[in-house]
């Protein structure tokens, strides 16, 4: 499938990099520290959502701020050795001009920057949890990224691995490419589905980016 776009917007965890084991390790430790039962922890979707929303489902409001600071601390400490580039990431980002792409993540800025720095990614635009009032699946994060790039949302293509992120891209009026890195293909609703970014290629011209993806 081929798309014509002015900008490409990428989720980070599960899209550009793999942090799945780090996330599980840190959140499992966090849950033990805060006395969250295994049953309550198991019912919460961790991937692709802001930490503050996850915590708010598990703890009383007065404990959220401290618990958010703790999970950020645990995850930042786990960055060395806990982040790996996913296939295709380096080649695809290297083919894009600076003003044509952004990273849009549900992570906090200190955590997002630490993970990106670990693998040598320096996005021209980075939208994090602190930048928005409503996280994915709300469209606000992707709409903000498009605005910061100065691009019409309808001229953007979103790359995501999580249902919440894909829903955010669709709600923003953007085309979506799903990566089957953390979820089964049948769980992913998108304009195109591919295994990872190694299945995506681009051709850059003065006015647009032509994006091709294979199943």
C-alpha positions as CSV (number, residue, x, y, z in Angstrom):
1,X,0.0,0.0,0.0
2,X,1.2,3.5,-0.8
3,X,0.4,6.8,0.9
4,X,1.4,10.4,0.0
5,X,2.1,12.5,3.0
6,X,3.8,15.7,4.2
7,X,4.8,14.3,7.6
8,X,5.2,11.0,9.3
9,X,4.4,10.7,13.0
10,X,5.8,7.9,15.1
11,X,4.9,6.4,18.4
12,X,8.1,5.4,20.3
13,X,7.8,2.3,22.5
14,X,6.9,-0.7,20.3
15,X,7.2,1.4,17.1
16,X,10.8,2.8,17.0
17,X,12.2,0.9,20.0
18,X,11.5,-2.2,22.0
19,X,11.0,-1.6,25.7
20,X,8.5,-4.3,26.5
21,X,10.6,-6.3,28.9
22,X,11.7,-3.1,30.7
23,X,8.1,-1.9,31.0
24,X,7.0,-5.2,32.5
25,X,10.0,-5.4,34.8
26,X,9.5,-1.8,36.1
27,X,5.7,-1.9,36.4
28,X,5.8,-5.3,38.2
29,X,8.2,-3.9,40.8
30,X,6.1,-0.7,41.1
31,X,2.9,-2.7,41.7
32,X,4.6,-4.7,44.5
33,X,5.9,-1.5,46.1
34,X,2.4,0.1,46.0
35,X,0.5,-3.0,47.1
36,X,-1.4,-3.4,43.9
37,X,-2.9,-6.9,43.7
38,X,-2.0,-9.3,40.9
39,X,-5.6,-9.3,39.8
40,X,-5.9,-5.6,39.6
41,X,-2.6,-5.2,37.9
42,X,-3.5,-7.9,35.3
43,X,-6.6,-6.1,34.2
44,X,-4.9,-2.8,33.3
45,X,-3.6,-2.2,29.8
46,X,0.0,-0.9,30.2
47,X,1.1,-0.3,26.6
48,X,0.5,2.9,24.7
49,X,-1.1,4.8,27.5
50,X,0.1,7.6,29.8
51,X,1.4,6.3,33.1
52,X,-0.7,8.8,35.1
53,X,-3.9,7.3,33.6
54,X,-2.8,3.8,34.4
55,X,-1.9,4.8,38.0
56,X,-5.3,6.6,38.4
57,X,-7.0,3.3,37.7
58,X,-5.1,1.5,40.4
59,X,-4.6,4.0,43.3
60,X,-6.5,6.7,45.1
61,X,-6.1,10.2,43.8
62,X,-4.0,11.4,46.7
63,X,-1.3,8.8,45.9
64,X,-1.1,9.4,42.1
65,X,1.6,12.1,42.1
66,X,4.1,10.1,44.2
67,X,3.4,6.9,42.4
68,X,3.9,8.6,39.0
69,X,7.3,10.0,40.2
70,X,8.3,6.5,41.3
71,X,7.5,4.7,38.1
72,X,9.3,7.3,36.1
73,X,12.3,6.9,38.4
74,X,12.3,3.1,37.9
75,X,11.9,3.3,34.2
76,X,14.6,5.9,33.7
77,X,17.0,3.8,35.8
78,X,16.2,0.8,33.6
79,X,17.0,2.5,30.3
80,X,20.6,1.4,30.0
81,X,20.3,-2.0,28.4
82,X,16.6,-1.9,28.5
83,X,16.0,-0.2,25.1
84,X,16.7,-1.6,21.6
85,X,16.1,-0.3,18.2
86,X,13.4,-2.2,16.3
87,X,14.1,-3.5,12.8
88,X,13.9,-0.8,10.1
89,X,13.9,2.2,12.5
90,X,17.4,3.5,11.8
91,X,17.1,3.3,8.0
92,X,13.7,4.8,7.8
93,X,14.4,7.8,10.1
94,X,17.7,8.4,8.3
95,X,15.8,8.8,5.0
96,X,13.5,11.5,6.3
97,X,14.3,15.3,6.2
98,X,14.2,17.0,9.6
99,X,11.0,18.8,9.2
100,X,9.0,15.8,8.0
101,X,8.7,13.7,11.1
102,X,8.0,13.7,14.8
103,X,7.8,11.3,17.8
104,X,4.5,11.2,19.7
105,X,4.8,9.2,22.9
106,X,2.7,8.6,26.0
107,X,5.9,8.6,28.1
108,X,6.9,11.5,30.3
109,X,9.6,13.8,28.7
110,X,12.5,12.6,31.0
111,X,11.7,9.0,30.2
112,X,11.1,9.5,26.5
113,X,14.3,11.6,26.1
114,X,16.4,9.0,28.0
115,X,15.1,6.1,25.8
116,X,15.6,8.0,22.6
117,X,19.1,9.1,23.6
118,X,20.0,5.5,24.5
119,X,19.5,4.5,20.9
120,X,20.7,7.7,19.2
121,X,17.4,9.1,18.0
122,X,17.0,12.9,18.0
123,X,13.5,13.8,16.7
124,X,12.9,17.3,15.4
125,X,9.6,17.4,17.3
126,X,8.8,15.3,20.4
127,X,5.4,15.3,22.0
128,X,5.2,13.8,25.4
129,X,2.7,13.2,28.2
130,X,3.3,16.6,29.8
131,X,2.5,18.4,26.5
132,X,-1.2,17.4,26.4
133,X,-4.2,17.4,28.6
134,X,-5.6,14.2,27.1
135,X,-3.5,11.3,26.1
136,X,-4.0,8.5,23.5
137,X,-6.6,7.4,22.4
138,X,-7.6,11.0,22.3
139,X,-6.3,12.7,19.1
140,X,-4.7,15.7,21.0
141,X,-1.1,14.3,20.9
142,X,-1.1,13.7,17.2
143,X,-2.8,17.0,16.4
144,X,-0.2,18.8,18.5
145,X,2.6,17.1,16.6
146,X,1.1,18.1,13.2
147,X,0.7,21.7,14.4
148,X,4.3,21.9,15.6
149,X,5.4,20.6,12.2
150,X,3.1,23.1,10.5
151,X,1.4,20.3,8.6
152,X,-2.3,19.7,7.9
153,X,-3.4,16.6,10.0
154,X,-4.9,15.1,6.9
155,X,-1.5,15.1,5.3
156,X,0.1,13.0,8.1
157,X,0.7,9.3,8.4
158,X,0.8,7.7,11.9
159,X,2.9,4.7,12.8
160,X,1.7,2.8,15.9
161,X,1.8,-0.6,17.5
162,X,-1.0,-0.1,20.1
163,X,-4.8,0.1,19.6
164,X,-5.0,3.3,21.7
165,X,-2.4,5.0,19.5
166,X,-4.1,3.9,16.3
167,X,-7.4,5.2,17.6
168,X,-5.8,8.5,18.3
169,X,-4.4,8.7,14.8
170,X,-7.8,7.9,13.2
171,X,-9.5,10.4,15.5
172,X,-7.0,13.1,14.3
173,X,-8.1,12.4,10.7
174,X,-4.7,10.9,9.8
175,X,-3.9,7.7,7.9
176,X,-2.5,4.9,10.1
177,X,0.0,2.1,9.6
178,X,0.0,-0.5,12.3
179,X,3.1,-2.5,13.4
180,X,2.5,-6.0,14.7
181,X,5.4,-5.7,17.2
182,X,3.4,-5.9,20.5
183,X,-0.1,-7.0,19.4
184,X,-1.6,-9.6,17.1
185,X,-2.6,-8.3,13.7
186,X,-6.3,-9.0,14.3
187,X,-6.2,-6.5,17.2
188,X,-4.9,-3.7,15.0
189,X,-7.3,-1.5,13.1
190,X,-5.4,0.6,10.5
191,X,-5.2,1.6,6.9
192,X,-2.2,-0.8,6.6
193,X,-0.6,-3.4,8.8
194,X,3.0,-4.5,8.6
195,X,5.4,-6.5,10.8
196,X,7.7,-3.6,11.7
197,X,9.4,-0.6,10.1
198,X,11.5,-2.8,8.0
199,X,8.3,-3.3,5.9
200,X,8.1,0.5,5.2
201,X,10.0,2.4,2.6
202,X,9.9,6.1,1.6
203,X,10.7,8.3,-1.4
204,X,11.2,12.0,-0.5
205,X,10.5,14.8,-2.9
206,X,10.3,18.6,-2.4
207,X,6.7,18.6,-1.6
208,X,5.9,15.2,0.0
209,X,6.9,11.8,1.2
210,X,5.7,8.7,-0.6
211,X,5.3,5.9,1.9
212,X,5.0,2.3,0.9
213,X,4.3,-0.6,3.2
214,X,4.1,-4.3,2.7
215,X,2.1,-6.8,4.8
